Amino acid sequence: MATLEEAREGQAAAELARSAQRVADHERVAEDRQVAEEARLADAYDDRAKEEAKKRLDICRVIHRPDCTIGIIRLGELEYWCVERPWLDNQLNISCIPAGYYDIRIGTFHIGGYQCLEFLDVPNRSAIKVHIANRASELEGCVAVGESLGWMYGEWAVFNSRRAFQKLMHTAKALKVSQAMVYNGELP
């Protein structure tokens, strides 16, 4: 039979084990809460990044030809074709602009005097705009947007440019778009 002292030692050991278990449980709960909070913050960051991406004008160049560059222009839920001049080392008036991130604003197109989107701080370039046009030969380094892609007067072209442009501008104003990303490759 156990002595009184052995019984107390057993009780103390059992209490110590229960205390250790409570500490471990508490630490596990705290760790689970921290993991859950980190996941919540990551989800919030992802959601914010997705929302910001919807407010950014994306131009993804998918076809590079000697006479033009064909891409997809996306803003919010809108997605259209676009055509630009070919890449000619960023030469003034005959080349598309370099891929990269740009600030954009609402500007005015000098032919017709209508509002359009204007790229800011393009290296060694100015007055780079998204405007109404059909073919790369009608552009001086700008971007033409259209609902469909096809062949016109012996060159690739976008069609229904005016309608696509008007929808793009309406969306750009509604979203207060201020940034653009131009890149070569596939849309994310």
LINQUIBEL-V254186 format. One record per helix or strand of 2 or more residues. SS is the DSSP state (H for helix, E for strand). FROM is the first residue (numbers start at 1). LEN is the number of residues. Records with the same first field share a line. If there is no record, write none. Layout:
SS: FROM-LEN, FROM-LEN
This chain:
H: 4-51, 136-3, 161-15
E: 56-9, 69-7, 78-7, 100-9, 115-5, 128-4, 143-4, 148-5, 155-5, 179-6
